[in-house]
Amino acid sequence: MKKITIIGSGFSALSASCYLAQSGHDVTVFEKNETIGGRARQLKAQGFTFDMGPSWYWMPDIFERFFADFGKKPSDYYELIKLSPAYRVYFGVEDFIAIADNLDEIVNTFESIEKGSGKVLREFMAEAQSNYDIAIKDLVYRPGVSPLELVTTKTALKVGQFFSNISRDVRKKFSNPRLIQILEFPVLFLGAKPSDTPSFYSFMNFADFGLGTWHPKTGMFDVVRAMESLARELGVKFVTNAAIEKIVVENKTAKAIVINGQTITSDLVLSGADYHHTETLLDSEHRAYSEAYWDSRVFAPSSLLFYVGFDKKIENISHHALFFDVDFYQHAKDIYDAPQWPKEPLFYANFPSLTDPTAAPEGMESAFFLVPLAPGIEDTEALREQYFDVIMTRFEQLTKQDVRKNIIFKQSFCKNDFVSEYNSYKGNAYGMANTLLQTAFLRPKLKSKKVKNLFFTGQLTVPGPGVPPALISGKLVSELINNQFSLA
Ligand SMILES: Cc1cc2nc3c(=O)[nH]c(=O)nc-3n(C[C@H](O)[C@H](O)[C@H](O)COP(=O)(O)OP(=O)(O)OC[C@H]3O[C@@H](n4cnc5c(N)ncnc54)[C@H](O)[C@@H]3O)c2cc1C
């Protein structure tokens, strides 16, 4: 049995804590914030409940696989609801496409918008499913140690898809701009532009149309609670309000962490905090990646978020609503090519109280609004308010109602908060993008290249951004740790 210190309590750290405790180790999780869950924390205020980060529960099979590793099921801890429609995409005033909860209806929707596209969509989805089977059921469970992990008889047949991109692929098959945007949307979760994301990543389209959009009954935080319960059942200990200040290294081996000036020794340190931040806890000679390295990476966007409580029910909305009524590609340029506050922002709105009445007091609505932003961008109160005004004006016009006068609670969260709350590099919201050159073995390593007994997990390492990848990342790093100790 080894004494293991885990830094942070996001999904990747929670996952690793469960696997390591199951293997018989003595595991303690140290979290700098007052509550656990990392970017998936919950905010409660004036009777409203908000998930602060993730809200799309995709790839339910990954959650099932995680709990099955412990002889459990998600339903042992939380109830899942399949959203129907999965989401709406707004293109103009009361002009939206609703994405149904099953492929047959989605095919009909496509066909009604572009003749012949229904059949093409079925073919596209068959390929997307085949990619899902290869990528998500197999490749993402490999630790990113060697390029050979990606070379299988199945990937050899798909090699062309690594050298084309989603944007090009979708345009070859569909011509209607709305359908193109809907098919480009899922890969945004990977943190890069669709034109920089390999076609092989169409497995995200299968996650979307094929597997559906789900909602844990009282929010994504149900999953945090579930994993904490499981971890505690397995013997994991949690310490909150515990910001780790330093990782002590002796003879090139991680020996201890320092919190509030107090040194706590352990056999092994595993960090689920942002990789860049964790390396700043080391003396510079022990860091594996330079500042220039981090600066040259493509990071997933930061976000401007507003958690809003309305004192009435909101009309003409769905649980998830995407507002694509302005130029999708200009906003992408404002994030990736010439970083600046978007001239005309796309935004996303989430209304959990439509599905979960406990998320708001009776007769009221809880919502969050999200604008993706370039990481590292200037963040001021004045800019936040300026953009709140812009998106509220558009929201009122597009859904044809007045809502601003009904706001009784509002809290914003933006780049500066990502830095101060999570020690996020450049205030990124969801890690390092999954571009071709930042995939698998090309991502920062799970095992420190310079310090023995120091490991990493989370969205800056493999497999990448998102809640399902975080669960997998925790499993991968635990396997590496167990391999090292069984060989020692
Ligand atoms: C606004 C937003 C929306 C998102 N939407 C979705 C979605 O809909 N679906 C989806 O699948 N994914 C979504 N994501 C991505 C997903 O939430 C993340 O990929 C995932 O939660 C990251 O988990 P993690 O364990 O890598 O990191 P984190 O959750 O960031 O955990 C890291 C933890 O380390 C702690 N920490 C940092 N420094 C220290 C220190 N020195 N000492 C102790 N603790 C420290 C932090 O406080 C934090 O708790 C979203 C993310 C955001 C921000």
PDBQT file of the ligand as one rigid body, heavy atoms in Angstrom, charges set to zero:
ROOT
HETATM    1  C1  LIG A 501     -18.095  26.452 -18.519  1.00  0.00    +0.000 C 
HETATM    2  C2  LIG A 501     -17.738  25.035 -18.854  1.00  0.00    +0.000 A 
HETATM    3  C3  LIG A 501     -18.621  24.253 -19.563  1.00  0.00    +0.000 A 
HETATM    4  C4  LIG A 501     -18.298  22.933 -19.859  1.00  0.00    +0.000 A 
HETATM    5  N1  LIG A 501     -19.230  22.164 -20.491  1.00  0.00    +0.000 NA
HETATM    6  C5  LIG A 501     -19.009  20.834 -20.610  1.00  0.00    +0.000 A 
HETATM    7  C6  LIG A 501     -20.076  19.970 -20.976  1.00  0.00    +0.000 A 
HETATM    8  O1  LIG A 501     -21.193  20.437 -21.178  1.00  0.00    +0.000 OA
HETATM    9  N2  LIG A 501     -19.830  18.631 -21.066  1.00  0.00    +0.000 N 
HETATM   10  C7  LIG A 501     -18.585  18.111 -20.805  1.00  0.00    +0.000 A 
HETATM   11  O2  LIG A 501     -18.397  16.877 -20.897  1.00  0.00    +0.000 OA
HETATM   12  N3  LIG A 501     -17.558  18.922 -20.408  1.00  0.00    +0.000 NA
HETATM   13  C8  LIG A 501     -17.754  20.249 -20.280  1.00  0.00    +0.000 A 
HETATM   14  N4  LIG A 501     -16.778  21.064 -19.804  1.00  0.00    +0.000 N 
HETATM   15  C9  LIG A 501     -15.440  20.500 -19.582  1.00  0.00    +0.000 C 
HETATM   16  C10 LIG A 501     -15.352  19.715 -18.267  1.00  0.00    +0.000 C 
HETATM   17  O3  LIG A 501     -16.042  20.387 -17.262  1.00  0.00    +0.000 OA
HETATM   18  C11 LIG A 501     -13.889  19.575 -17.875  1.00  0.00    +0.000 C 
HETATM   19  O4  LIG A 501     -13.160  19.008 -18.963  1.00  0.00    +0.000 OA
HETATM   20  C12 LIG A 501     -13.662  18.709 -16.653  1.00  0.00    +0.000 C 
HETATM   21  O5  LIG A 501     -14.596  18.999 -15.638  1.00  0.00    +0.000 OA
HETATM   22  C13 LIG A 501     -12.237  18.937 -16.174  1.00  0.00    +0.000 C 
HETATM   23  O6  LIG A 501     -11.949  18.136 -15.087  1.00  0.00    +0.000 OA
HETATM   24  P1  LIG A 501     -10.463  18.097 -14.527  1.00  0.00    +0.000 P 
HETATM   25  O7  LIG A 501     -10.454  17.064 -13.477  1.00  0.00    +0.000 OA
HETATM   26  O8  LIG A 501      -9.480  17.949 -15.642  1.00  0.00    +0.000 OA
HETATM   27  O9  LIG A 501     -10.154  19.572 -13.946  1.00  0.00    +0.000 OA
HETATM   28  P2  LIG A 501     -10.866  20.548 -12.922  1.00  0.00    +0.000 P 
HETATM   29  O10 LIG A 501     -12.310  20.309 -12.841  1.00  0.00    +0.000 OA
HETATM   30  O11 LIG A 501     -10.431  21.920 -13.251  1.00  0.00    +0.000 OA
HETATM   31  O12 LIG A 501     -10.212  20.153 -11.519  1.00  0.00    +0.000 OA
HETATM   32  C14 LIG A 501      -8.984  20.683 -11.080  1.00  0.00    +0.000 C 
HETATM   33  C15 LIG A 501      -9.099  20.958  -9.600  1.00  0.00    +0.000 C 
HETATM   34  O13 LIG A 501      -7.808  21.271  -9.069  1.00  0.00    +0.000 OA
HETATM   35  C16 LIG A 501      -7.990  22.277  -8.082  1.00  0.00    +0.000 C 
HETATM   36  N5  LIG A 501      -6.702  22.939  -7.836  1.00  0.00    +0.000 N 
HETATM   37  C17 LIG A 501      -6.037  23.778  -8.670  1.00  0.00    +0.000 A 
HETATM   38  N6  LIG A 501      -4.880  24.163  -8.088  1.00  0.00    +0.000 NA
HETATM   39  C18 LIG A 501      -4.818  23.554  -6.879  1.00  0.00    +0.000 A 
HETATM   40  C19 LIG A 501      -3.869  23.567  -5.813  1.00  0.00    +0.000 A 
HETATM   41  N7  LIG A 501      -2.722  24.275  -5.883  1.00  0.00    +0.000 N 
HETATM   42  N8  LIG A 501      -4.123  22.844  -4.700  1.00  0.00    +0.000 NA
HETATM   43  C20 LIG A 501      -5.282  22.107  -4.599  1.00  0.00    +0.000 A 
HETATM   44  N9  LIG A 501      -6.216  22.074  -5.576  1.00  0.00    +0.000 NA
HETATM   45  C21 LIG A 501      -5.980  22.790  -6.709  1.00  0.00    +0.000 A 
HETATM   46  C22 LIG A 501      -9.035  23.166  -8.699  1.00  0.00    +0.000 C 
HETATM   47  O14 LIG A 501      -9.642  24.004  -7.718  1.00  0.00    +0.000 OA
HETATM   48  C23 LIG A 501     -10.000  22.134  -9.268  1.00  0.00    +0.000 C 
HETATM   49  O15 LIG A 501     -10.942  21.720  -8.301  1.00  0.00    +0.000 OA
HETATM   50  C24 LIG A 501     -17.052  22.391 -19.477  1.00  0.00    +0.000 A 
HETATM   51  C25 LIG A 501     -16.159  23.184 -18.751  1.00  0.00    +0.000 A 
HETATM   52  C26 LIG A 501     -16.498  24.485 -18.435  1.00  0.00    +0.000 A 
HETATM   53  C27 LIG A 501     -15.553  25.306 -17.617  1.00  0.00    +0.000 C 
ENDROOT
TORSDOF 0
